[in-house]
């Protein structure tokens, strides 16, 4: 990938991220807590099987 294309790609990613943040609005304290616990404990708390929903399969 050329430098110009790489730079364009990074620029587009930054634009998409900025748009996503703008459209998402404020993050509540509960959402921050959920994210913090998820990062702290990892996948061990992720549901599998029926708790995960009908279309979700267990993957490693």
C-alpha positions as CSV (number, residue, x, y, z in Angstrom):
1,X,0.0,0.0,0.0
2,X,1.4,3.4,-1.0
3,X,2.0,6.1,1.6
4,X,-0.7,8.4,0.1
5,X,-3.2,5.6,0.2
6,X,-2.2,4.7,3.8
7,X,-2.5,8.3,4.8
8,X,-6.0,8.6,3.1
9,X,-7.1,5.4,4.9
10,X,-6.0,6.7,8.3
11,X,-7.8,10.0,7.6
12,X,-11.0,8.2,6.7
13,X,-10.8,6.0,9.8
14,X,-10.4,9.1,11.9
15,X,-13.4,10.8,10.3
16,X,-15.5,7.7,10.8
17,X,-14.5,7.5,14.4
18,X,-15.3,11.2,15.0
19,X,-18.7,10.8,13.3
20,X,-19.4,7.7,15.5
21,X,-18.5,9.6,18.7
22,X,-20.6,12.6,17.6
23,X,-23.7,10.4,16.8
24,X,-23.3,8.2,19.9
25,X,-23.8,11.2,22.3
26,X,-22.8,11.1,25.9
27,X,-21.6,7.9,27.6
28,X,-23.5,7.2,30.8
29,X,-21.8,6.2,34.0
30,X,-23.4,2.8,33.8
31,X,-22.0,2.3,30.3
32,X,-18.5,3.3,31.5
33,X,-18.8,0.8,34.3
34,X,-19.8,-2.0,32.0
35,X,-16.9,-1.3,29.7
36,X,-14.5,-1.1,32.6
37,X,-15.6,-4.4,33.9
38,X,-15.4,-6.0,30.5
39,X,-11.9,-4.8,30.0
40,X,-10.9,-5.9,33.5
41,X,-12.4,-9.4,33.4
42,X,-12.3,-10.2,29.7
43,X,-14.2,-12.9,28.0
44,X,-14.8,-15.0,31.1
45,X,-18.1,-13.2,31.7
46,X,-19.3,-13.5,28.1
47,X,-22.4,-15.6,27.8
48,X,-22.3,-18.8,25.7
49,X,-25.0,-21.2,24.5
50,X,-28.6,-20.2,25.1
51,X,-27.7,-17.1,27.2
52,X,-25.8,-15.7,24.2
53,X,-28.9,-15.8,22.0
54,X,-30.1,-18.0,19.2
55,X,-27.6,-17.0,16.5
56,X,-24.4,-16.7,18.6
57,X,-22.0,-19.6,18.6
58,X,-19.2,-20.2,20.9
59,X,-15.9,-19.3,19.4
60,X,-12.4,-19.0,20.8
